[in-house]
Amino acid sequence: MSKKFLVYHYSESTGEYLRSGLDANVNPKHPGQPLIPRFATTIEPPVPGENLIPVWVKTGVKPNDGSWELKWDYRKNIYYNKETKEEVKLELGVEPNESLTVLKPEDSQLWDDDKWVTPFEVLKELKLNEINALKWSKVDGGTEINGMYINTDADAQRLANGAVTQCLIDPSYSCDWKMTDGNFIKLNSTMIIGIAVAIRTHIQGCFDKEAELVTLVKAAETPEDLDEIVWE
């Protein structure tokens, strides 16, 4: 079996150390010396450190013309620019500086000392959006009248308004009204108008509650003040 020599392989593109192996045959022109493959060297690389890897820096045309250098390697990490919030990926040999952080920001946040924070005015806007969404959920959530649970969504409003119009045209009008449980009850004009009033009262109550909470949000001075504003 012919002798094999230990060589250390490095990346063609970056020079970073890849692996070692008995991959070099005897050089037929120079017996006793290795025939070093491309992108390899017989020079042993240094021991890697924390975020430091061996990189071959070639200085000549011969395989061993060069040396190993320990270079920073933060390529596995994703960083964010503290000023622009843009995602940044570092190249081999580049160390992160103070303008970068591994903490991922949200769209509305700004960097403050050592963390991302949401500006207070943005917190207020988010709170107002939350209240508005909850209002519409309450509007469509139904209400109770005389022990009967009735729908209050847009379709129920439209049907109630139409029925009231018919009652005004014909005070003797009556109809079978479908309840939320799927059952039908007979309603006369007085009961129909009562349901329509109950729906309208429920909806206005939701808007009145929203107005109350919006006033509190606008008067809030701290994030803690906003946390205390809840729909009850």
DANORMO-V78603 format. One line per field, one symbol per residue. ss: DSSP state (H for helix, E for strand, - for the rest). phi: phi as a letter, one per 30 degrees, with the letter a starting at -180 (. if undefined). Layout:
ss = ???
phi = ???
This chain:
ss = ----EEEEEE-----EEEEEEEEEEE-------EE----EE-------E--EEEEEEE-------EEEEEEE------EEE-----EE-----------EE-------EEEE--EEEE-HHHHHHHHHHHHHHHHHHHH---EEE--EEE---HHHHHHHHHHHHHHHH----EEEEE-----EEEEEHHHHHHHHHHHHHHHHHHHHHHHHHHHHHHH---HHHHH-----
phi = .ddccdbbdbdddciddcabadccdddddbeicdcdddhabcddddddcdibbdbdcdbacdecdladbdbdbcddcccbdddciddbcddejccdcddcbddddcecdbdbibadbceeddedddddddddddedddeddjbbbhiccbdbdeddddddddddeddddbeddbadcdcddjdcbdccdddddddddddddddddddddeedddddddddcbeddddddbdc
